[in-house]
């Protein structure tokens, strides 16, 4: 047993380490791939946009103000851009200005003259005349002047005068290469450090799991002396608490079995009942999962197999998949919440608060849904009522009952919400118009997955029978009463809470 346990521990440790390492390595490879393939392209596109913007700014300043034009020209040249102003007329090109040339007749390199000649010969200038458009020219070959490719842009100023701006591509490529090398170095160092941390972290994570496994082995041999060490409040800590709780329960059960055969029969009966509940639970969960999953799969297959589906239909199918996914998510969350409440491990966090203010916030939270269904809400609150309870859980219970009222009141329905004093208790009542609950269903309405009379369900509404079960669990934790009854024109749910004694200190849980 110990050997097997050791092998299990090593396998889990290795799997966890390799999984995290694989994720990190994949992320690094993906980063390097996209960095090496896309960075240069994106950077080049950004420089093209910068060239165009500078060309437009120079043109605007040239037309508006000579002072601002020369200032903008200097700023542009400081960005490693070459500026050439020239004229096209009488079958020839005349250079009026070339970057960092102060002579009346600037000296222009051969490569630039070739670009101007090509611009004129191919009549590329015709497409940008009398407009704010620009003409881009990206050199495919290295120039003989400075052994570098260039990004070049032409723009028309006025009459027969033009601007040419260009910037070398060499530093763009160098920057891209340097960035990739830097990212590679940082990624490599990060990966090594992360692997060291993951190795020790995974070992630390596996330690409490190993202790839980060893405790389970001891329990399997009916050794209940040593308990699991609970050092955290996460899932592993909760598992350790559950193991300890299970150990105590098993020890008590075994002692009881030894003491009395009658208790044995009672225990067998409880087990049988538990098995029936488990089977019913699994059957109900399976049924409630089946419909949304079937819809999700069906519409996903339709999206996959359809080649000519219009956008409206595609959007409709997508919305259905998302709605059914949200429905499944809500069901899972409700199941987890109910399981936590019924596990006995959840502690109440009591505080003193105004029940009317909490109920007002609950009504406000559902305003959109109320307006959508044209539901009228009437309230009658005693604002002086201060209760002593767990605010978060009572708010959850009130929300479930209020949501249930909305669900079954239907469109153009009515909801009445009130809080009154009855002795040393506060009683909250929630009425909704609509159909009543069958008498045979009233006793089981708070049982999980119990739906009751199907005739009460509204079109488009689906209930999983969990919301009211959560209300039951919360009120049971508080040791307070709750219930439901049929009244004229509808149904009324209610629950009670202990009023706070402002002269006493709050009790500690």
Number of C-alpha atoms within 10 A of each C-alpha: 8 9 8 9 14 12 12 14 18 14 12 16 19 14 13 18 19 15 12 16 18 12 11 17 15 12 13 18 14 12 15 18 13 11 20 16 12 13 19 19 15 13 16 17 12 12 16 19 12 13 24 22 13 18 26 19 16 23 20 15 17 18 12 11 10 11 11 14 18 14 12 18 21 15 13 19 16 10 10 12 20 19 23 21 19 20 18 16 12 6 7 10 16 14 19 17 19 21 17 11 13 10 10 9 12 16 13 14 12 12 14 18 13 11 15 19 14 12 16 17 12 9 10 14 18 12 13 16 18 12 11 14 15 21 17 18 14 13 15 9 10 13 14 11 10 10 11 15 19 19 19 23 20 25 27 27 24 15 11 13 18 21 23 23 23 24 22 18 19 14 13 17 16 12 15 22 16 12 17 20 15 12 16 17 12 12 19 14 12 14 16 12 12 15 17 12 12 18 18 12 14 17 19 12 14 18 14 20 19 15 16 23 18 17 22 21 15 16 20 11 8 13 14 17 11 11 21 22 14 17 11 11 11 10 9 17 18 15 17 26 19 15 19 22 15 15 24 15 12 15 17 11 15 13 11 15 16 10 11 10 11 11 14 16 12 12 15 12 12 12 12 12 12 12 12 12 12 12 12 13 14 12 12 17 16 11 12 18 16 13 13 19 15 12 16 20 13 14 18 15 11 14 17 9 10 10 8 8 12 9 9 9 11 16 13 12 19 15 13 17 20 13 14 18 16 13 17 18 12 12 19 14 12 17 18 12 14 20 14 13 21 17 11 10 13 10 10 16 13 18 14 16 17 17 26 23 13 16 22 13 12 18 17 11 12 14 12 10 13 22 12 10 15 14 20 16 16 12 15 12 17 15 12 11 19 21 24 21 20 18 19 13 21 20 16 16 22 21 20 19 22 22 18 17 24 24 23 21 25 22 17 13 19 21 22 17 22 17 22 18 15 10 9 12 18 21 21 21 21 21 27 29 22 21 19 20 20 15 12 10 13 16 12 14 21 23 17 19 20 17 18 19 16 9 10 17 17 16 9 6 9 12 15 17 17 21 24 20 23 25 24 25 22 21 19 14 17 19 12 14 13 18 15 18 15 16 13 10 13 19 21 22 19 19 22 22 23 17 22 21 13 11 6 7 8 13 8 7 7
